[in-house]
Amino acid sequence: MVTQRTEGFYRLFLLGQIIIVAFLFWFGVWVIVTFYSPGEGTRPD
């Protein structure tokens, strides 16, 4: 019973880490696209 509880906590911890990493990745993509992409009319021809 203790091993099942420990395994459940480990899976919950792992799922939480996956969610946090995915959120940080997409937040970084949003920051790069929002603040570092060139604006309209700045593209060289």
ModelCIF file with pLDDT and N, C-alpha, C, O atoms, coordinates in Angstrom:
data_MODEL
#
_entry.id   MODEL 
#
_entity.id                         1 
_entity.type                       polymer 
_entity.pdbx_number_of_molecules   1 
#
_entity_poly.entity_id                      1 
_entity_poly.type                           'polypeptide(L)' 
_entity_poly.nstd_linkage                   no 
_entity_poly.nstd_monomer                   no 
_entity_poly.pdbx_seq_one_letter_code       MVTQRTEGFYRLFLLGQIIIVAFLFWFGVWVIVTFYSPGEGTRPD 
_entity_poly.pdbx_seq_one_letter_code_can   MVTQRTEGFYRLFLLGQIIIVAFLFWFGVWVIVTFYSPGEGTRPD 
_entity_poly.pdbx_strand_id                 A 
#
loop_
_entity_poly_seq.entity_id 
_entity_poly_seq.num 
_entity_poly_seq.mon_id 
_entity_poly_seq.hetero 
1 1  MET n 
1 2  VAL n 
1 3  THR n 
1 4  GLN n 
1 5  ARG n 
1 6  THR n 
1 7  GLU n 
1 8  GLY n 
1 9  PHE n 
1 10 TYR n 
1 11 ARG n 
1 12 LEU n 
1 13 PHE n 
1 14 LEU n 
1 15 LEU n 
1 16 GLY n 
1 17 GLN n 
1 18 ILE n 
1 19 ILE n 
1 20 ILE n 
1 21 VAL n 
1 22 ALA n 
1 23 PHE n 
1 24 LEU n 
1 25 PHE n 
1 26 TRP n 
1 27 PHE n 
1 28 GLY n 
1 29 VAL n 
1 30 TRP n 
1 31 VAL n 
1 32 ILE n 
1 33 VAL n 
1 34 THR n 
1 35 PHE n 
1 36 TYR n 
1 37 SER n 
1 38 PRO n 
1 39 GLY n 
1 40 GLU n 
1 41 GLY n 
1 42 THR n 
1 43 ARG n 
1 44 PRO n 
1 45 ASP n 
#
_struct_asym.id          A 
_struct_asym.entity_id   1 
#
loop_
_ma_qa_metric.id 
_ma_qa_metric.mode 
_ma_qa_metric.name 
_ma_qa_metric.software_group_id 
_ma_qa_metric.type 
1 global pLDDT . pLDDT 
2 local  pLDDT . pLDDT 
#
_ma_qa_metric_global.metric_id      1 
_ma_qa_metric_global.metric_value   87.58 
_ma_qa_metric_global.model_id       1 
_ma_qa_metric_global.ordinal_id     1 
#
loop_
_ma_qa_metric_local.label_asym_id 
_ma_qa_metric_local.label_comp_id 
_ma_qa_metric_local.label_seq_id 
_ma_qa_metric_local.metric_id 
_ma_qa_metric_local.metric_value 
_ma_qa_metric_local.model_id 
_ma_qa_metric_local.ordinal_id 
A MET 1  2 80.00 1 1  
A VAL 2  2 82.00 1 2  
A THR 3  2 89.00 1 3  
A GLN 4  2 89.00 1 4  
A ARG 5  2 91.00 1 5  
A THR 6  2 92.00 1 6  
A GLU 7  2 92.00 1 7  
A GLY 8  2 92.00 1 8  
A PHE 9  2 94.00 1 9  
A TYR 10 2 95.00 1 10 
A ARG 11 2 96.00 1 11 
A LEU 12 2 96.00 1 12 
A PHE 13 2 97.00 1 13 
A LEU 14 2 97.00 1 14 
A LEU 15 2 98.00 1 15 
A GLY 16 2 98.00 1 16 
A GLN 17 2 98.00 1 17 
A ILE 18 2 98.00 1 18 
A ILE 19 2 98.00 1 19 
A ILE 20 2 98.00 1 20 
A VAL 21 2 98.00 1 21 
A ALA 22 2 98.00 1 22 
A PHE 23 2 98.00 1 23 
A LEU 24 2 98.00 1 24 
A PHE 25 2 98.00 1 25 
A TRP 26 2 98.00 1 26 
A PHE 27 2 98.00 1 27 
A GLY 28 2 96.00 1 28 
A VAL 29 2 95.00 1 29 
A TRP 30 2 94.00 1 30 
A VAL 31 2 93.00 1 31 
A ILE 32 2 92.00 1 32 
A VAL 33 2 91.00 1 33 
A THR 34 2 90.00 1 34 
A PHE 35 2 89.00 1 35 
A TYR 36 2 85.00 1 36 
A SER 37 2 72.00 1 37 
A PRO 38 2 70.00 1 38 
A GLY 39 2 65.00 1 39 
A GLU 40 2 65.00 1 40 
A GLY 41 2 57.00 1 41 
A THR 42 2 60.00 1 42 
A ARG 43 2 57.00 1 43 
A PRO 44 2 59.00 1 44 
A ASP 45 2 55.00 1 45 
#
loop_
_atom_site.group_PDB 
_atom_site.id 
_atom_site.type_symbol 
_atom_site.label_atom_id 
_atom_site.label_alt_id 
_atom_site.label_comp_id 
_atom_site.label_asym_id 
_atom_site.label_entity_id 
_atom_site.label_seq_id 
_atom_site.pdbx_PDB_ins_code 
_atom_site.Cartn_x 
_atom_site.Cartn_y 
_atom_site.Cartn_z 
_atom_site.occupancy 
_atom_site.B_iso_or_equiv 
_atom_site.pdbx_formal_charge 
_atom_site.auth_seq_id 
_atom_site.auth_comp_id 
_atom_site.auth_asym_id 
_atom_site.auth_atom_id 
_atom_site.pdbx_PDB_model_num 
ATOM 1   N N  . MET A 1 1  ? 0.825  -1.193 0.000   1.00 80.00 ? 1  MET A N  1 
ATOM 2   C CA . MET A 1 1  ? 0.000  0.000  0.000   1.00 80.00 ? 1  MET A CA 1 
ATOM 3   C C  . MET A 1 1  ? 0.871  1.259  0.000   1.00 80.00 ? 1  MET A C  1 
ATOM 4   O O  . MET A 1 1  ? 0.552  2.239  -0.673  1.00 80.00 ? 1  MET A O  1 
ATOM 5   N N  . VAL A 1 2  ? 1.947  1.228  0.740   1.00 82.00 ? 2  VAL A N  1 
ATOM 6   C CA . VAL A 1 2  ? 2.835  2.393  0.777   1.00 82.00 ? 2  VAL A CA 1 
ATOM 7   C C  . VAL A 1 2  ? 3.500  2.601  -0.572  1.00 82.00 ? 2  VAL A C  1 
ATOM 8   O O  . VAL A 1 2  ? 3.665  3.737  -1.016  1.00 82.00 ? 2  VAL A O  1 
ATOM 9   N N  . THR A 1 3  ? 3.886  1.503  -1.231  1.00 89.00 ? 3  THR A N  1 
ATOM 10  C CA . THR A 1 3  ? 4.531  1.642  -2.537  1.00 89.00 ? 3  THR A CA 1 
ATOM 11  C C  . THR A 1 3  ? 3.556  2.187  -3.576  1.00 89.00 ? 3  THR A C  1 
ATOM 12  O O  . THR A 1 3  ? 3.953  2.955  -4.452  1.00 89.00 ? 3  THR A O  1 
ATOM 13  N N  . GLN A 1 4  ? 2.288  1.800  -3.488  1.00 89.00 ? 4  GLN A N  1 
ATOM 14  C CA . GLN A 1 4  ? 1.294  2.326  -4.427  1.00 89.00 ? 4  GLN A CA 1 
ATOM 15  C C  . GLN A 1 4  ? 1.093  3.820  -4.208  1.00 89.00 ? 4  GLN A C  1 
ATOM 16  O O  . GLN A 1 4  ? 0.958  4.579  -5.168  1.00 89.00 ? 4  GLN A O  1 
ATOM 17  N N  . ARG A 1 5  ? 1.073  4.242  -2.947  1.00 91.00 ? 5  ARG A N  1 
ATOM 18  C CA . ARG A 1 5  ? 0.904  5.659  -2.647  1.00 91.00 ? 5  ARG A CA 1 
ATOM 19  C C  . ARG A 1 5  ? 2.115  6.450  -3.128  1.00 91.00 ? 5  ARG A C  1 
ATOM 20  O O  . ARG A 1 5  ? 1.969  7.536  -3.690  1.00 91.00 ? 5  ARG A O  1 
ATOM 21  N N  . THR A 1 6  ? 3.309  5.908  -2.909  1.00 92.00 ? 6  THR A N  1 
ATOM 22  C CA . THR A 1 6  ? 4.528  6.573  -3.360  1.00 92.00 ? 6  THR A CA 1 
ATOM 23  C C  . THR A 1 6  ? 4.551  6.673  -4.881  1.00 92.00 ? 6  THR A C  1 
ATOM 24  O O  . THR A 1 6  ? 4.939  7.704  -5.430  1.00 92.00 ? 6  THR A O  1 
ATOM 25  N N  . GLU A 1 7  ? 4.142  5.615  -5.557  1.00 92.00 ? 7  GLU A N  1 
ATOM 26  C CA . GLU A 1 7  ? 4.105  5.627  -7.015  1.00 92.00 ? 7  GLU A CA 1 
ATOM 27  C C  . GLU A 1 7  ? 3.080  6.642  -7.520  1.00 92.00 ? 7  GLU A C  1 
ATOM 28  O O  . GLU A 1 7  ? 3.319  7.313  -8.524  1.00 92.00 ? 7  GLU A O  1 
ATOM 29  N N  . GLY A 1 8  ? 1.962  6.757  -6.846  1.00 92.00 ? 8  GLY A N  1 
ATOM 30  C CA . GLY A 1 8  ? 0.950  7.746  -7.225  1.00 92.00 ? 8  GLY A CA 1 
ATOM 31  C C  . GLY A 1 8  ? 1.458  9.164  -7.052  1.00 92.00 ? 8  GLY A C  1 
ATOM 32  O O  . GLY A 1 8  ? 1.236  10.017 -7.910  1.00 92.00 ? 8  GLY A O  1 
ATOM 33  N N  . PHE A 1 9  ? 2.148  9.422  -5.930  1.00 94.00 ? 9  PHE A N  1 
ATOM 34  C CA . PHE A 1 9  ? 2.722  10.751 -5.719  1.00 94.00 ? 9  PHE A CA 1 
ATOM 35  C C  . PHE A 1 9  ? 3.779  11.057 -6.766  1.00 94.00 ? 9  PHE A C  1 
ATOM 36  O O  . PHE A 1 9  ? 3.876  12.189 -7.238  1.00 94.00 ? 9  PHE A O  1 
ATOM 37  N N  . TYR A 1 10 ? 4.571  10.059 -7.134  1.00 95.00 ? 10 TYR A N  1 
ATOM 38  C CA . TYR A 1 10 ? 5.604  10.264 -8.144  1.00 95.00 ? 10 TYR A CA 1 
ATOM 39  C C  . TYR A 1 10 ? 4.970  10.606 -9.493  1.00 95.00 ? 10 TYR A C  1 
ATOM 40  O O  . TYR A 1 10 ? 5.443  11.500 -10.195 1.00 95.00 ? 10 TYR A O  1 
ATOM 41  N N  . ARG A 1 11 ? 3.910  9.899  -9.851  1.00 96.00 ? 11 ARG A N  1 
ATOM 42  C CA . ARG A 1 11 ? 3.234  10.181 -11.123 1.00 96.00 ? 11 ARG A CA 1 
ATOM 43  C C  . ARG A 1 11 ? 2.615  11.572 -11.106 1.00 96.00 ? 11 ARG A C  1 
ATOM 44  O O  . ARG A 1 11 ? 2.671  12.282 -12.111 1.00 96.00 ? 11 ARG A O  1 
ATOM 45  N N  . LEU A 1 12 ? 2.030  11.972 -9.989  1.00 96.00 ? 12 LEU A N  1 
ATOM 46  C CA . LEU A 1 12 ? 1.449  13.306 -9.876  1.00 96.00 ? 12 LEU A CA 1 
ATOM 47  C C  . LEU A 1 12 ? 2.535  14.372 -9.986  1.00 96.00 ? 12 LEU A C  1 
ATOM 48  O O  . LEU A 1 12 ? 2.343  15.393 -10.646 1.00 96.00 ? 12 LEU A O  1 
ATOM 49  N N  . PHE A 1 13 ? 3.668  14.137 -9.343  1.00 97.00 ? 13 PHE A N  1 
ATOM 50  C CA . PHE A 1 13 ? 4.798  15.059 -9.408  1.00 97.00 ? 13 PHE A CA 1 
ATOM 51  C C  . PHE A 1 13 ? 5.320  15.169 -10.837 1.00 97.00 ? 13 PHE A C  1 
ATOM 52  O O  . PHE A 1 13 ? 5.620  16.265 -11.308 1.00 97.00 ? 13 PHE A O  1 
ATOM 53  N N  . LEU A 1 14 ? 5.428  14.034 -11.525 1.00 97.00 ? 14 LEU A N  1 
ATOM 54  C CA . LEU A 1 14 ? 5.905  14.026 -12.909 1.00 97.00 ? 14 LEU A CA 1 
ATOM 55  C C  . LEU A 1 14 ? 4.930  14.759 -13.824 1.00 97.00 ? 14 LEU A C  1 
ATOM 56  O O  . LEU A 1 14 ? 5.354  15.521 -14.693 1.00 97.00 ? 14 LEU A O  1 
ATOM 57  N N  . LEU A 1 15 ? 3.640  14.540 -13.640 1.00 98.00 ? 15 LEU A N  1 
ATOM 58  C CA . LEU A 1 15 ? 2.637  15.238 -14.439 1.00 98.00 ? 15 LEU A CA 1 
ATOM 59  C C  . LEU A 1 15 ? 2.708  16.744 -14.201 1.00 98.00 ? 15 LEU A C  1 
ATOM 60  O O  . LEU A 1 15 ? 2.593  17.531 -15.141 1.00 98.00 ? 15 LEU A O  1 
ATOM 61  N N  . GLY A 1 16 ? 2.896  17.140 -12.956 1.00 98.00 ? 16 GLY A N  1 
ATOM 62  C CA . GLY A 1 16 ? 3.039  18.557 -12.646 1.00 98.00 ? 16 GLY A CA 1 
ATOM 63  C C  . GLY A 1 16 ? 4.249  19.172 -13.323 1.00 98.00 ? 16 GLY A C  1 
ATOM 64  O O  . GLY A 1 16 ? 4.173  20.288 -13.838 1.00 98.00 ? 16 GLY A O  1 
ATOM 65  N N  . GLN A 1 17 ? 5.368  18.452 -13.328 1.00 98.00 ? 17 GLN A N  1 
ATOM 66  C CA . GLN A 1 17 ? 6.569  18.951 -13.997 1.00 98.00 ? 17 GLN A CA 1 
ATOM 67  C C  . GLN A 1 17 ? 6.337  19.097 -15.497 1.00 98.00 ? 17 GLN A C  1 
ATOM 68  O O  . GLN A 1 17 ? 6.771  20.082 -16.094 1.00 98.00 ? 17 GLN A O  1 
ATOM 69  N N  . ILE A 1 18 ? 5.666  18.140 -16.107 1.00 98.00 ? 18 ILE A N  1 
ATOM 70  C CA . ILE A 1 18 ? 5.385  18.209 -17.546 1.00 98.00 ? 18 ILE A CA 1 
ATOM 71  C C  . ILE A 1 18 ? 4.527  19.429 -17.850 1.00 98.00 ? 18 ILE A C  1 
ATOM 72  O O  . ILE A 1 18 ? 4.782  20.141 -18.821 1.00 98.00 ? 18 ILE A O  1 
ATOM 73  N N  . ILE A 1 19 ? 3.523  19.671 -17.038 1.00 98.00 ? 19 ILE A N  1 
ATOM 74  C CA . ILE A 1 19 ? 2.641  20.818 -17.257 1.00 98.00 ? 19 ILE A CA 1 
ATOM 75  C C  . ILE A 1 19 ? 3.411  22.130 -17.096 1.00 98.00 ? 19 ILE A C  1 
ATOM 76  O O  . ILE A 1 19 ? 3.232  23.052 -17.891 1.00 98.00 ? 19 ILE A O  1 
ATOM 77  N N  . ILE A 1 20 ? 4.264  22.221 -16.076 1.00 98.00 ? 20 ILE A N  1 
ATOM 78  C CA . ILE A 1 20 ? 5.040  23.439 -15.850 1.00 98.00 ? 20 ILE A CA 1 
ATOM 79  C C  . ILE A 1 20 ? 5.997  23.699 -17.000 1.00 98.00 ? 20 ILE A C  1 
ATOM 80  O O  . ILE A 1 20 ? 6.107  24.831 -17.470 1.00 98.00 ? 20 ILE A O  1 
ATOM 81  N N  . VAL A 1 21 ? 6.687  22.672 -17.456 1.00 98.00 ? 21 VAL A N  1 
ATOM 82  C CA . VAL A 1 21 ? 7.643  22.840 -18.554 1.00 98.00 ? 21 VAL A CA 1 
ATOM 83  C C  . VAL A 1 21 ? 6.924  23.232 -19.835 1.00 98.00 ? 21 VAL A C  1 
ATOM 84  O O  . VAL A 1 21 ? 7.405  24.096 -20.568 1.00 98.00 ? 21 VAL A O  1 
ATOM 85  N N  . ALA A 1 22 ? 5.783  22.615 -20.118 1.00 98.00 ? 22 ALA A N  1 
ATOM 86  C CA . ALA A 1 22 ? 5.026  22.970 -21.320 1.00 98.00 ? 22 ALA A CA 1 
ATOM 87  C C  . ALA A 1 22 ? 4.541  24.415 -21.242 1.00 98.00 ? 22 ALA A C  1 
ATOM 88  O O  . ALA A 1 22 ? 4.589  25.141 -22.235 1.00 98.00 ? 22 ALA A O  1 
ATOM 89  N N  . PHE A 1 23 ? 4.075  24.834 -20.065 1.00 98.00 ? 23 PHE A N  1 
ATOM 90  C CA . PHE A 1 23 ? 3.622  26.214 -19.901 1.00 98.00 ? 23 PHE A CA 1 
ATOM 91  C C  . PHE A 1 23 ? 4.773  27.194 -20.096 1.00 98.00 ? 23 PHE A C  1 
ATOM 92  O O  . PHE A 1 23 ? 4.610  28.204 -20.780 1.00 98.00 ? 23 PHE A O  1 
ATOM 93  N N  . LEU A 1 24 ? 5.933  26.913 -19.505 1.00 98.00 ? 24 LEU A N  1 
ATOM 94  C CA . LEU A 1 24 ? 7.071  27.803 -19.662 1.00 98.00 ? 24 LEU A CA 1 
ATOM 95  C C  . LEU A 1 24 ? 7.533  27.882 -21.113 1.00 98.00 ? 24 LEU A C  1 
ATOM 96  O O  . LEU A 1 24 ? 7.919  28.952 -21.584 1.00 98.00 ? 24 LEU A O  1 
ATOM 97  N N  . PHE A 1 25 ? 7.496  26.758 -21.822 1.00 98.00 ? 25 PHE A N  1 
ATOM 98  C CA . PHE A 1 25 ? 7.882  26.754 -23.232 1.00 98.00 ? 25 PHE A CA 1 
ATOM 99  C C  . PHE A 1 25 ? 6.959  27.662 -24.047 1.00 98.00 ? 25 PHE A C  1 
ATOM 100 O O  . PHE A 1 25 ? 7.432  28.522 -24.790 1.00 98.00 ? 25 PHE A O  1 
ATOM 101 N N  . TRP A 1 26 ? 5.650  27.473 -23.910 1.00 98.00 ? 26 TRP A N  1 
ATOM 102 C CA . TRP A 1 26 ? 4.723  28.258 -24.704 1.00 98.00 ? 26 TRP A CA 1 
ATOM 103 C C  . TRP A 1 26 ? 4.703  29.716 -24.270 1.00 98.00 ? 26 TRP A C  1 
ATOM 104 O O  . TRP A 1 26 ? 4.452  30.594 -25.095 1.00 98.00 ? 26 TRP A O  1 
ATOM 105 N N  . PHE A 1 27 ? 4.958  29.992 -23.010 1.00 98.00 ? 27 PHE A N  1 
ATOM 106 C CA . PHE A 1 27 ? 5.080  31.378 -22.553 1.00 98.00 ? 27 PHE A CA 1 
ATOM 107 C C  . PHE A 1 27 ? 6.297  32.027 -23.196 1.00 98.00 ? 27 PHE A C  1 
ATOM 108 O O  . PHE A 1 27 ? 6.237  33.189 -23.599 1.00 98.00 ? 27 PHE A O  1 
ATOM 109 N N  . GLY A 1 28 ? 7.405  31.289 -23.298 1.00 96.00 ? 28 GLY A N  1 
ATOM 110 C CA . GLY A 1 28 ? 8.599  31.801 -23.963 1.00 96.00 ? 28 GLY A CA 1 
ATOM 111 C C  . GLY A 1 28 ? 8.357  32.059 -25.436 1.00 96.00 ? 28 GLY A C  1 
ATOM 112 O O  . GLY A 1 28 ? 8.819  33.065 -25.974 1.00 96.00 ? 28 GLY A O  1 
ATOM 113 N N  . VAL A 1 29 ? 7.638  31.164 -26.094 1.00 95.00 ? 29 VAL A N  1 
ATOM 114 C CA . VAL A 1 29 ? 7.302  31.377 -27.507 1.00 95.00 ? 29 VAL A CA 1 
ATOM 115 C C  . VAL A 1 29 ? 6.464  32.642 -27.652 1.00 95.00 ? 29 VAL A C  1 
ATOM 116 O O  . VAL A 1 29 ? 6.698  33.442 -28.557 1.00 95.00 ? 29 VAL A O  1 
ATOM 117 N N  . TRP A 1 30 ? 5.502  32.824 -26.777 1.00 94.00 ? 30 TRP A N  1 
ATOM 118 C CA . TRP A 1 30 ? 4.653  34.019 -26.832 1.00 94.00 ? 30 TRP A CA 1 
ATOM 119 C C  . TRP A 1 30 ? 5.475  35.291 -26.618 1.00 94.00 ? 30 TRP A C  1 
ATOM 120 O O  . TRP A 1 30 ? 5.264  36.286 -27.310 1.00 94.00 ? 30 TRP A O  1 
ATOM 121 N N  . VAL A 1 31 ? 6.402  35.264 -25.672 1.00 93.00 ? 31 VAL A N  1 
ATOM 122 C CA . VAL A 1 31 ? 7.240  36.438 -25.409 1.00 93.00 ? 31 VAL A CA 1 
ATOM 123 C C  . VAL A 1 31 ? 8.095  36.760 -26.627 1.00 93.00 ? 31 VAL A C  1 
ATOM 124 O O  . VAL A 1 31 ? 8.203  37.922 -27.018 1.00 93.00 ? 31 VAL A O  1 
ATOM 125 N N  . ILE A 1 32 ? 8.700  35.748 -27.226 1.00 92.00 ? 32 ILE A N  1 
ATOM 126 C CA . ILE A 1 32 ? 9.557  35.972 -28.395 1.00 92.00 ? 32 ILE A CA 1 
ATOM 127 C C  . ILE A 1 32 ? 8.735  36.531 -29.562 1.00 92.00 ? 32 ILE A C  1 
ATOM 128 O O  . ILE A 1 32 ? 9.160  37.479 -30.221 1.00 92.00 ? 32 ILE A O  1 
ATOM 129 N N  . VAL A 1 33 ? 7.582  35.955 -29.811 1.00 91.00 ? 33 VAL A N  1 
ATOM 130 C CA . VAL A 1 33 ? 6.757  36.415 -30.927 1.00 91.00 ? 33 VAL A CA 1 
ATOM 131 C C  . VAL A 1 33 ? 6.236  37.823 -30.671 1.00 91.00 ? 33 VAL A C  1 
ATOM 132 O O  . VAL A 1 33 ? 6.157  38.630 -31.598 1.00 91.00 ? 33 VAL A O  1 
ATOM 133 N N  . THR A 1 34 ? 5.880  38.127 -29.432 1.00 90.00 ? 34 THR A N  1 
ATOM 134 C CA . THR A 1 34 ? 5.287  39.418 -29.122 1.00 90.00 ? 34 THR A CA 1 
ATOM 135 C C  . THR A 1 34 ? 6.323  40.541 -29.105 1.00 90.00 ? 34 THR A C  1 
ATOM 136 O O  . THR A 1 34 ? 6.075  41.614 -29.655 1.00 90.00 ? 34 THR A O  1 
ATOM 137 N N  . PHE A 1 35 ? 7.464  40.312 -28.491 1.00 89.00 ? 35 PHE A N  1 
ATOM 138 C CA . PHE A 1 35 ? 8.399  41.404 -28.245 1.00 89.00 ? 35 PHE A CA 1 
ATOM 139 C C  . PHE A 1 35 ? 9.596  41.431 -29.186 1.00 89.00 ? 35 PHE A C  1 
ATOM 140 O O  . PHE A 1 35 ? 10.230 42.476 -29.331 1.00 89.00 ? 35 PHE A O  1 
ATOM 141 N N  . TYR A 1 36 ? 9.924  40.316 -29.828 1.00 85.00 ? 36 TYR A N  1 
ATOM 142 C CA . TYR A 1 36 ? 11.140 40.270 -30.635 1.00 85.00 ? 36 TYR A CA 1 
ATOM 143 C C  . TYR A 1 36 ? 10.888 40.098 -32.124 1.00 85.00 ? 36 TYR A C  1 
ATOM 144 O O  . TYR A 1 36 ? 11.840 40.078 -32.904 1.00 85.00 ? 36 TYR A O  1 
ATOM 145 N N  . SER A 1 37 ? 9.653  39.975 -32.531 1.00 72.00 ? 37 SER A N  1 
ATOM 146 C CA . SER A 1 37 ? 9.391  39.849 -33.961 1.00 72.00 ? 37 SER A CA 1 
ATOM 147 C C  . SER A 1 37 ? 9.354  41.252 -34.571 1.00 72.00 ? 37 SER A C  1 
ATOM 148 O O  . SER A 1 37 ? 8.888  42.191 -33.926 1.00 72.00 ? 37 SER A O  1 
ATOM 149 N N  . PRO A 1 38 ? 9.836  41.403 -35.797 1.00 70.00 ? 38 PRO A N  1 
ATOM 150 C CA . PRO A 1 38 ? 9.809  42.731 -36.420 1.00 70.00 ? 38 PRO A CA 1 
ATOM 151 C C  . PRO A 1 38 ? 8.388  43.185 -36.683 1.00 70.00 ? 38 PRO A C  1 
ATOM 152 O O  . PRO A 1 38 ? 7.511  42.375 -36.984 1.00 70.00 ? 38 PRO A O  1 
ATOM 153 N N  . GLY A 1 39 ? 8.169  44.467 -36.571 1.00 65.00 ? 39 GLY A N  1 
ATOM 154 C CA . GLY A 1 39 ? 6.837  45.024 -36.794 1.00 65.00 ? 39 GLY A CA 1 
ATOM 155 C C  . GLY A 1 39 ? 6.535  45.166 -38.267 1.00 65.00 ? 39 GLY A C  1 
ATOM 156 O O  . GLY A 1 39 ? 7.337  44.771 -39.114 1.00 65.00 ? 39 GLY A O  1 
ATOM 157 N N  . GLU A 1 40 ? 5.397  45.721 -38.571 1.00 65.00 ? 40 GLU A N  1 
ATOM 158 C CA . GLU A 1 40 ? 4.981  45.923 -39.956 1.00 65.00 ? 40 GLU A CA 1 
ATOM 159 C C  . GLU A 1 40 ? 5.869  46.970 -40.617 1.00 65.00 ? 40 GLU A C  1 
ATOM 160 O O  . GLU A 1 40 ? 6.182  47.994 -40.011 1.00 65.00 ? 40 GLU A O  1 
ATOM 161 N N  . GLY A 1 41 ? 6.269  46.719 -41.838 1.00 57.00 ? 41 GLY A N  1 
ATOM 162 C CA . GLY A 1 41 ? 7.024  47.672 -42.600 1.00 57.00 ? 41 GLY A CA 1 
ATOM 163 C C  . GLY A 1 41 ? 8.508  47.693 -42.311 1.00 57.00 ? 41 GLY A C  1 
ATOM 164 O O  . GLY A 1 41 ? 9.213  48.560 -42.829 1.00 57.00 ? 41 GLY A O  1 
ATOM 165 N N  . THR A 1 42 ? 9.004  46.786 -41.515 1.00 60.00 ? 42 THR A N  1 
ATOM 166 C CA . THR A 1 42 ? 10.441 46.765 -41.200 1.00 60.00 ? 42 THR A CA 1 
ATOM 167 C C  . THR A 1 42 ? 11.158 45.669 -41.971 1.00 60.00 ? 42 THR A C  1 
ATOM 168 O O  . THR A 1 42 ? 12.355 45.464 -41.773 1.00 60.00 ? 42 THR A O  1 
ATOM 169 N N  . ARG A 1 43 ? 10.463 44.968 -42.835 1.00 57.00 ? 43 ARG A N  1 
ATOM 170 C CA . ARG A 1 43 ? 11.073 43.884 -43.597 1.00 57.00 ? 43 ARG A CA 1 
ATOM 171 C C  . ARG A 1 43 ? 11.856 44.464 -44.780 1.00 57.00 ? 43 ARG A C  1 
ATOM 172 O O  . ARG A 1 43 ? 11.290 45.196 -45.591 1.00 57.00 ? 43 ARG A O  1 
ATOM 173 N N  . PRO A 1 44 ? 13.146 44.146 -44.885 1.00 59.00 ? 44 PRO A N  1 
ATOM 174 C CA . PRO A 1 44 ? 13.924 44.692 -46.013 1.00 59.00 ? 44 PRO A CA 1 
ATOM 175 C C  . PRO A 1 44 ? 13.536 44.011 -47.324 1.00 59.00 ? 44 PRO A C  1 
ATOM 176 O O  . PRO A 1 44 ? 13.262 42.812 -47.355 1.00 59.00 ? 44 PRO A O  1 
ATOM 177 N N  . ASP A 1 45 ? 13.515 44.782 -48.391 1.00 55.00 ? 45 ASP A N  1 
ATOM 178 C CA . ASP A 1 45 ? 13.157 44.225 -49.709 1.00 55.00 ? 45 ASP A CA 1 
ATOM 179 C C  . ASP A 1 45 ? 14.378 43.873 -50.512 1.00 55.00 ? 45 ASP A C  1 
ATOM 180 O O  . ASP A 1 45 ? 14.258 43.395 -51.640 1.00 55.00 ? 45 ASP A O  1 
#
